[in-house]
Amino acid sequence: MRTLPLSLSGVLLGSLLAASDGYFEGCTFVWVMLTAAALQILSNLANEVGDLSKGTDNEHRLGPIRSAQSGALSGNEMVRAMIVVGGIAVVTGSLLIYEAFRDLLNWKSISLFVAGSASIVAAIKYTVGDNAYGYRGLGDLFVFLFFGLVSVMGSYFAMSGMLPWIYLFPASAIGFLSAGVLNMNNIRDIENDAVCGKRTIPVMLGVKGAKVYHYILILSAVACLFVYTVFHPAGWTAYLFVMALPLLGIHLKHVRDGEGRALDSQLKFLSITTLLLTLLLGFGQIVGR
């Protein structure tokens, strides 16, 4: 659940940006948040099932002990939980689409339904199955797409029915930061992943290369935020997000100096910092307009 703030950041930012443009809808917002939470829980359950079946969840993994690994839940119970949570995501997503467009068969509804269905598939296929993309170095790309672009742009679209190009920048910022959280996880577990055949970006680049890559992700996110605020001016309050940048500096220092289990705390730290950036940017845009 440490990544729940991260999963909510994208849809929260899209909703706040919609509010700044005068499109906020309370009921739609509730369904957006519930759907995002359900998808994150589904993703966590699927990751446990997939990693456990492939032997990656073992005593050498440095992260917190998961439910299935500890024996608190059996593999079959985890699968049943996935089905239940997946069903909840379908229901809340359908209610979201209906609340947003009042018609489940127009092109806007169908577009959002396709994006939601793809999100469910992506949540499951990260580690589950023979062709799990998380085992082929594609996890970061999918996290960027679904935690960033789909999350921010999708929630804005649900509120407004539009997709202004300028919002690709804050959406990309959330995507880069989300990929950074995954990269932290993968640097922490690089040795165990390599032994188990999980080809993450850190496994392919090595620890030093993965840390350079991490710096690129974080700095790219910051660059996207500045580009957005310059080309979408909303007064001085648009730059409130700058208040959170020192936290990213602290994070990068820990990344530079830490390794293995010492990096575990940085997953939660970066997730919460991303949520703080989201709130500062979103409310800054609302106040500035």
Secondary structure as GFF3:
##gff-version 3
##sequence-region A 1 289
A	DSSP	alpha_helix	4	20	.	.	.	ID=ss1
A	DSSP	alpha_helix	26	53	.	.	.	ID=ss2
A	DSSP	alpha_helix	67	70	.	.	.	ID=ss3
A	DSSP	alpha_helix	75	101	.	.	.	ID=ss4
A	DSSP	alpha_helix	107	125	.	.	.	ID=ss5
A	DSSP	three_ten_helix	133	135	.	.	.	ID=ss6
A	DSSP	alpha_helix	139	143	.	.	.	ID=ss7
A	DSSP	pi_helix	144	150	.	.	.	ID=ss8
A	DSSP	alpha_helix	151	160	.	.	.	ID=ss9
A	DSSP	three_ten_helix	165	167	.	.	.	ID=ss10
A	DSSP	alpha_helix	168	188	.	.	.	ID=ss11
A	DSSP	alpha_helix	190	196	.	.	.	ID=ss12
A	DSSP	alpha_helix	201	231	.	.	.	ID=ss13
A	DSSP	three_ten_helix	236	244	.	.	.	ID=ss14
A	DSSP	alpha_helix	245	257	.	.	.	ID=ss15
A	DSSP	three_ten_helix	260	263	.	.	.	ID=ss16
A	DSSP	alpha_helix	265	288	.	.	.	ID=ss17
###
